[in-house]
């Protein structure tokens, strides 16, 4: 994981984030089912609240 100098962005992968969330969820949950549910809720909330400084990015959809 690399933190940019401006302090606003962390360069990492979704896989690393998911693994870290899962590790913490398993530490605080009684069983596997609860840990999976907790990790899913956390990841969904993070992605829902993620934004690029309120900018709307429009990328054209290219069909092959």
One Martini backbone bead per residue (centre of mass of N, CA, C, O) as a GRO file, in nm:
protein
   64
    1UNK     BB    1   0.097   0.037   0.023
    2UNK     BB    2   0.042   0.373  -0.106
    3UNK     BB    3   0.103   0.706  -0.018
    4UNK     BB    4   0.038   1.001  -0.105
    5UNK     BB    5   0.147   1.327  -0.057
    6UNK     BB    6  -0.153   1.461  -0.028
    7UNK     BB    7  -0.337   1.250   0.164
    8UNK     BB    8  -0.604   1.149  -0.028
    9UNK     BB    9  -0.447   0.878  -0.123
   10UNK     BB   10  -0.466   0.519  -0.174
   11UNK     BB   11  -0.264   0.268  -0.304
   12UNK     BB   12  -0.465  -0.010  -0.396
   13UNK     BB   13  -0.651  -0.299  -0.364
   14UNK     BB   14  -0.941  -0.468  -0.334
   15UNK     BB   15  -0.811  -0.723  -0.215
   16UNK     BB   16  -0.669  -0.586   0.028
   17UNK     BB   17  -0.921  -0.466   0.154
   18UNK     BB   18  -1.080  -0.729   0.187
   19UNK     BB   19  -0.873  -0.873   0.367
   20UNK     BB   20  -0.872  -0.668   0.600
   21UNK     BB   21  -1.172  -0.681   0.665
   22UNK     BB   22  -1.185  -0.986   0.719
   23UNK     BB   23  -0.986  -1.002   0.952
   24UNK     BB   24  -1.150  -0.819   1.144
   25UNK     BB   25  -1.421  -0.970   1.134
   26UNK     BB   26  -1.306  -1.241   1.254
   27UNK     BB   27  -1.220  -1.115   1.532
   28UNK     BB   28  -1.542  -0.999   1.595
   29UNK     BB   29  -1.660  -1.289   1.545
   30UNK     BB   30  -1.817  -1.595   1.618
   31UNK     BB   31  -1.852  -1.657   1.304
   32UNK     BB   32  -1.841  -1.693   0.967
   33UNK     BB   33  -2.113  -1.569   0.893
   34UNK     BB   34  -2.075  -1.302   1.050
   35UNK     BB   35  -1.812  -1.215   0.911
   36UNK     BB   36  -1.919  -1.200   0.623
   37UNK     BB   37  -2.141  -0.993   0.680
   38UNK     BB   38  -1.961  -0.769   0.793
   39UNK     BB   39  -1.775  -0.737   0.547
   40UNK     BB   40  -1.999  -0.667   0.345
   41UNK     BB   41  -2.100  -0.409   0.486
   42UNK     BB   42  -1.836  -0.251   0.484
   43UNK     BB   43  -1.776  -0.255   0.181
   44UNK     BB   44  -2.043  -0.129   0.087
   45UNK     BB   45  -2.009   0.139   0.243
   46UNK     BB   46  -1.743   0.229   0.117
   47UNK     BB   47  -1.839   0.229  -0.182
   48UNK     BB   48  -2.083   0.419  -0.146
   49UNK     BB   49  -1.885   0.663  -0.022
   50UNK     BB   50  -1.729   0.681  -0.269
   51UNK     BB   51  -1.518   0.942  -0.412
   52UNK     BB   52  -1.408   1.210  -0.647
   53UNK     BB   53  -1.462   1.489  -0.526
   54UNK     BB   54  -1.753   1.513  -0.667
   55UNK     BB   55  -1.691   1.383  -0.934
   56UNK     BB   56  -1.783   1.331  -1.267
   57UNK     BB   57  -1.738   1.037  -1.452
   58UNK     BB   58  -1.711   1.010  -1.808
   59UNK     BB   59  -1.741   0.702  -1.982
   60UNK     BB   60  -1.726   0.548  -2.259
   61UNK     BB   61  -1.897   0.294  -2.421
   62UNK     BB   62  -1.728   0.018  -2.568
   63UNK     BB   63  -1.792  -0.168  -2.846
   64UNK     BB   64  -1.703  -0.468  -3.031
   0.00000   0.00000   0.00000
